[in-house]
Amino acid sequence: MTDAEIVLRKLAVLRDHVSRARRRRPATVDELLSDQDLQDALCMSLLVAIQEAIDTAFHIAADEGWGVPASNAEAFEILARNGVLSAALAREMGSAASLRNRIAHGYATVDLARLWGEIPSGLDALDRYTASVGELLARDAQA
């Protein structure tokens, strides 16, 4: 069974950074492109939020005995195969993991204009991920 305390702590950090990213996203892409400090802050919040999602996915997969994922994207696929996430949300989270890798390992390769446009749907996916994991924890608590 999943260690709810650890997962809840990680989800709290995830939610905090999603909120920060929402606050930091400027009204226009030009504002983002012209402010390196804002780029750094926004990318850091995204990186932390996505990393917490990845960490919780790995943690759940291991605790539930569903296997050890070979990649970040596979962690979300395992959760989908076991009814925690929809297949569509698992794909979205796999894409988020890819973004996390680009931010962490090749910041210069992040297309900031594209990122600006995708932030709202990406943050919504992180919200749906948090809700889905919360539902798993609630089911486990009732068992």
C-alpha positions, 0 to 999 in steps of 0.5 A: 500500500502506498505511503500516504504521508510521503505522497501527500507531502510531495503533492503539497509541494507540487500544488504549491509550484503549480500555483507559483507557475500560474502566478508567474506566467505573464499575460503575453509571450513577449513579457516572458521572452524579455525577462530572463529572471521570470523565465528562470523562476517559471521554469524552476516552478515547472521543473519542481512540480513535474519532478514531484509528479514523477517522484510520486508516480515512481513511489506509488508504482513501487509501493503497490508492487506494480513494478519499477518503471524504466523511465519517467514516462513509463511511471505514468503509464504504469499508473494508467494500467492500474486505473490511477490515471486515464491513458490520456492523462498518462500521455500528458504527464509523459510529455511533462516529464519530457519538458522537465528533462529539457529544462533540467538538462538543456535549458537552452533547448526550451522553446519559451514561446511554445512553453508560454502557450502550453502552460495553462493546459500543462498546469491543468494536467498537473491538477488532474494528476494530483486529483487522481492520486488523491482518489487513490489515497482515499480508496487506500484509506477506506480499505 
